[in-house]
């Protein structure tokens, strides 16, 4: 199925406007829209792109929207994904900044944010669970356990862990013949 750059922007605009909690909370919604509703990506391509976006600096939702937009519609798609993802947050933050400090101590506002925080934790857990289910066997499980051990047990910086695990993945892929040595 094909999609126009305008429609792609509207998809990301809807996701950005309806999701609280940042990029990881957006992942299940992005998957539902791009993989299952519009059938623009296969699940494998979705998760491969997600893994690349997680290893890049910057906000994961923006990285993801730009990469998907670029893949589907070139630079126009990348800009559409970028604006669709950023615009709702920008407007919402602007409105909140104008009124937040007047109402922050109101019980209703406090209850609202408490509920939002809990739902964001659930959405982030769901995204992590889906990634875990895809990588929980053999080497995938080893990398997950080693990553937790390095970050939590040894307080290793996440960037360093990502670089180490990327190198490990390349080494394993090379040994298995997945990574071609003649490609420069």
ABEGO torsion letter per residue (X at the ends): XBBBAAAAAAAAAAAAAABBGEAAAAAAAAAAAAAAAAGABBAAAAAAAAAAAAABBEBAAAAAAAAAAAAAAEAAAAAAAAAAAAAAAAAAAAAAAAAAAAAAABAAAAAAAAAAAAAAAAAAAAAAAAAAAAAABEAAAAAAAAAAAAAAAAGBBAAAAAAAAAAAAAAAAAAAGABBAABX
